[in-house]
Amino acid sequence: MESQTVVAALAALAQTSRLEVFRLLIQAGDAGLAAGRISQLTGIPPSSLSFHLKELTHAGLTLARQEGRHVYYRANYAVMDQVVTFLVRNCCGGASCELAPSGATADNDTRLATNFQPQEPPTMANITIYHNPRCGTSRNTLTLIREAGHEPEVIEYLTSPPDRATLQRMIADAGLTVREALREKGTPWQELGLDQPDVTDDQLLDAMMQHPILINRPFVVTPRGTRLCRPSDTVKDILPQA
């Protein structure tokens, strides 16, 4: 591999959004992900994502395929393998390397290439997060779920809110009152008169159905329970083993 190719690859990854996209594609495996799904999982707007994917593809780090109306992207493991091998060539000065398989006799380049394997896709453990990508707490919670080895179903509840029965069930399962699940900051709760003590739970739910911004975030549902994850670390209590 030429030095210029390595420089192009590293330059493409030297940007936060592109690095996040590439790591997601590494996790997704050979099946890859549709551009729309990548946008949903990362919170990167489609217009910006298109630019980042173009840069990664131009650097040889991603491959694209058309399936109907959708374009799927996957990590180009061969190129990433070559980049890693180039960077760590002769890293041990000819001595045995800890990365080598037991009993291996291959040289450093071959040994390191052999040990660079794509990660398995994250486990799917029926985890759902009701997410707002513009909310720091919600983003942190999503990151913690992924770092624990899971890829949840991400529902952006402002555009796809839960139905009334689902919302009631989540609130009850989280051990909250309806009022405790009501978001006040940055919402029209006072303008709607929801600050009055005589407002009933049914009236609060009616308002939350009409104005999803009133639903506090992020609710996370897993096989181990439901939580309103504020603070974000609360999600660790209900995450299954990966």
C-alpha positions as CSV (number, residue, x, y, z in Angstrom):
1,M,0.0,0.0,0.0
2,E,1.3,3.4,-1.0
3,S,1.8,6.1,1.7
4,Q,-0.6,8.4,-0.1
5,T,-3.4,5.9,0.2
6,V,-2.8,5.6,3.9
7,V,-2.8,9.3,4.3
8,A,-6.1,9.6,2.4
9,A,-7.7,6.9,4.6
10,L,-6.5,8.5,7.9
11,A,-7.6,12.0,6.6
12,A,-11.1,10.6,5.9
13,L,-11.3,9.3,9.5
14,A,-10.0,12.4,11.1
15,Q,-13.4,13.9,11.5
16,T,-15.9,13.0,14.3
17,S,-18.9,12.2,12.2
18,R,-17.0,10.1,9.6
19,L,-15.3,8.2,12.4
20,E,-18.6,7.4,14.0
21,V,-20.1,6.2,10.7
22,F,-17.1,4.0,9.9
23,R,-17.2,2.4,13.4
24,L,-20.9,1.7,12.9
25,L,-20.2,0.1,9.6
26,I,-17.4,-2.0,11.1
27,Q,-20.0,-3.3,13.7
28,A,-22.6,-3.9,11.0
29,G,-20.5,-6.5,9.2
30,D,-20.7,-7.5,5.5
31,A,-24.5,-6.9,5.3
32,G,-23.8,-3.2,5.8
33,L,-26.5,-0.5,6.4
34,A,-28.7,1.6,4.3
35,A,-27.9,5.3,4.2
36,G,-31.2,6.1,5.9
37,R,-30.5,3.7,8.7
38,I,-27.1,5.2,9.2
39,S,-28.6,8.6,9.5
40,Q,-31.2,7.3,12.0
41,L,-28.6,5.6,14.2
42,T,-26.1,8.5,14.2
43,G,-28.4,11.4,14.1
44,I,-26.5,12.9,11.2
45,P,-28.8,14.7,8.8
46,P,-29.0,13.0,5.3
47,S,-27.5,16.0,3.5
48,S,-24.4,15.9,5.7
49,L,-24.3,12.1,5.8
50,S,-24.1,12.0,2.0
51,F,-21.0,14.1,2.0
52,H,-19.3,12.0,4.8
53,L,-20.1,8.7,3.0
54,K,-18.7,10.2,-0.3
55,E,-15.4,11.0,1.5
56,L,-15.2,7.6,3.1
57,T,-15.9,5.9,-0.2
58,H,-13.4,8.1,-2.1
59,A,-10.7,7.0,0.5
60,G,-11.6,3.4,-0.2
61,L,-12.8,2.8,3.3
62,T,-16.4,2.0,2.4
63,L,-18.2,0.1,-0.5
64,A,-21.6,0.9,-1.8
65,R,-24.3,-1.2,-3.4
66,Q,-27.7,-0.4,-4.8
67,E,-30.7,-2.4,-3.8
68,G,-33.9,-1.0,-5.3
69,R,-34.3,2.6,-4.2
70,H,-31.8,2.2,-1.3
71,V,-28.0,2.4,-1.2
72,Y,-26.3,0.2,1.3
73,Y,-22.8,0.9,2.6
74,R,-20.3,-1.5,4.3
75,A,-16.8,-1.2,5.6
76,N,-14.0,-2.2,3.2
77,Y,-12.1,-4.5,5.5
78,A,-9.4,-5.2,3.0
79,V,-8.3,-1.6,2.8
80,M,-8.6,-1.1,6.6
81,D,-6.5,-4.3,7.0
82,Q,-3.8,-2.9,4.7
83,V,-3.8,0.5,6.5
84,V,-3.3,-1.2,9.9
85,T,-0.6,-3.4,8.5
86,F,1.2,-0.4,7.0
87,L,1.1,1.5,10.3
88,V,2.4,-1.3,12.5
89,R,4.9,-2.9,10.1
90,N,7.9,-4.1,12.0
91,C,6.4,-2.8,15.2
92,C,8.3,-5.4,17.2
93,G,11.6,-4.9,15.5
94,G,11.6,-8.5,14.4
95,A,10.9,-9.9,17.8
96,S,7.8,-12.0,18.7
97,C,4.6,-9.9,18.7
98,E,1.9,-10.3,21.3
99,L,-0.7,-10.2,18.6
100,A,0.7,-13.3,16.9
101,P,-1.4,-16.5,17.2
102,S,0.3,-19.2,19.4
103,G,2.9,-21.0,17.4
104,A,2.7,-18.7,14.4
105,T,5.9,-18.2,12.3
106,A,4.6,-15.6,9.9
107,D,6.3,-12.3,9.6
108,N,4.9,-9.2,11.3
109,D,2.9,-7.9,8.3
110,T,1.1,-11.3,7.7
111,R,0.6,-11.8,11.5
112,L,-1.0,-8.4,12.0
113,A,-3.2,-8.7,8.9
114,T,-4.4,-12.1,10.2
115,N,-5.3,-10.7,13.6
116,F,-7.3,-7.7,12.2
117,Q,-10.7,-9.2,11.9
118,P,-14.0,-7.3,11.5
119,Q,-16.0,-7.1,14.8
120,E,-19.1,-9.2,15.2
121,P,-22.3,-7.1,14.8
122,P,-23.7,-5.9,18.1
123,T,-26.2,-8.2,19.7
124,M,-29.9,-7.5,19.2
125,A,-31.5,-7.9,22.6
126,N,-35.0,-6.3,22.0
127,I,-33.8,-3.0,23.3
128,T,-35.7,0.1,22.3
129,I,-34.7,3.7,23.1
130,Y,-37.2,6.6,22.6
131,H,-34.5,9.0,21.4
132,N,-34.1,12.7,20.6
133,P,-30.7,13.1,18.8
134,R,-30.6,16.8,19.8
135,C,-30.6,15.9,23.5
136,G,-27.2,15.3,25.2
137,T,-28.7,12.9,27.8
138,S,-30.4,10.9,25.1
139,R,-27.2,10.7,23.0
140,N,-25.1,9.7,26.0
141,T,-27.6,6.9,26.8
142,L,-27.5,5.6,23.2
143,T,-23.7,5.6,23.4
144,L,-23.8,3.6,26.6
145,I,-26.1,1.0,25.1
146,R,-23.8,0.6,22.1
147,E,-20.7,0.5,24.2
148,A,-22.3,-2.4,26.1
149,G,-22.4,-4.4,22.8
150,H,-26.1,-3.8,21.8
151,E,-27.7,-2.2,18.8
152,P,-31.1,-1.0,19.9
153,E,-34.1,0.0,18.0
154,V,-33.9,3.8,17.9
155,I,-37.3,5.6,17.8
156,E,-37.1,9.3,17.4
157,Y,-40.3,9.9,19.4
158,L,-40.8,13.5,18.3
159,T,-41.6,12.3,14.8
160,S,-42.7,8.7,15.7
161,P,-44.3,9.0,19.2
162,P,-45.5,6.0,21.1
163,D,-49.2,5.4,21.2
164,R,-51.1,6.2,24.4
165,A,-51.1,2.6,25.6
166,T,-47.4,2.1,25.0
167,L,-46.6,5.4,26.8
168,Q,-48.8,4.5,29.8
169,R,-47.2,1.1,30.0
170,M,-43.6,2.5,29.9
171,I,-44.4,5.1,32.6
172,A,-45.9,2.4,34.8
173,D,-43.1,-0.1,34.2
174,A,-40.5,2.6,35.0
175,G,-42.3,3.2,38.4
176,L,-43.2,6.8,37.6
177,T,-46.3,8.9,37.8
178,V,-47.5,10.5,34.6
179,R,-46.4,13.9,35.9
180,E,-42.9,12.6,36.6
181,A,-42.7,11.5,33.0
182,L,-43.7,15.0,31.8
183,R,-40.9,17.2,30.4
184,E,-41.1,20.8,31.5
185,K,-37.9,22.4,30.1
186,G,-38.2,23.7,26.6
187,T,-41.9,22.7,26.3
188,P,-45.2,24.5,26.4
189,W,-46.4,22.9,29.6
190,Q,-47.1,26.2,31.4
191,E,-48.8,27.7,28.3
192,L,-51.1,24.6,28.2
193,G,-51.9,25.0,31.9
194,L,-50.3,21.7,32.8
195,D,-48.6,23.2,35.9
196,Q,-51.9,23.4,37.7
197,P,-52.3,20.8,40.5
198,D,-55.8,19.8,39.4
199,V,-54.7,18.5,36.0
200,T,-55.5,14.8,35.8
201,D,-53.3,12.0,34.5
202,D,-55.7,11.6,31.5
203,Q,-55.3,15.3,30.7
204,L,-51.5,15.1,30.9
205,L,-51.5,12.0,28.6
206,D,-53.8,13.8,26.2
207,A,-51.3,16.7,26.1
208,M,-48.3,14.4,25.6
209,M,-50.1,12.7,22.7
210,Q,-50.7,16.0,21.1
211,H,-47.3,17.5,21.9
212,P,-44.7,14.7,22.0
213,I,-42.1,17.2,23.2
214,L,-43.8,16.9,26.6
215,I,-42.6,13.3,26.9
216,N,-39.4,13.2,28.9
217,R,-36.4,11.4,27.4
218,P,-35.0,9.0,26.9
219,F,-37.2,6.1,27.8
220,V,-35.4,2.8,27.3
221,V,-37.1,-0.6,27.2
222,T,-35.2,-3.9,27.6
223,P,-36.0,-7.4,28.7
224,R,-34.7,-6.4,32.1
225,G,-37.0,-3.5,32.6
226,T,-37.9,0.1,31.6
227,R,-36.3,3.3,32.7
228,L,-36.4,7.0,32.1
229,C,-32.7,7.3,31.8
230,R,-32.0,10.5,33.5
231,P,-29.1,10.5,34.3
232,S,-27.8,8.4,31.4
233,D,-26.0,5.9,33.7
234,T,-29.4,4.6,34.8
235,V,-29.5,2.6,31.6
236,K,-26.8,0.2,32.9
237,D,-29.3,-1.2,35.5
238,I,-31.4,-2.7,32.7
239,L,-28.9,-3.7,30.0
240,P,-28.7,-7.5,29.4
241,Q,-25.3,-9.1,29.1
242,A,-24.0,-8.7,25.6
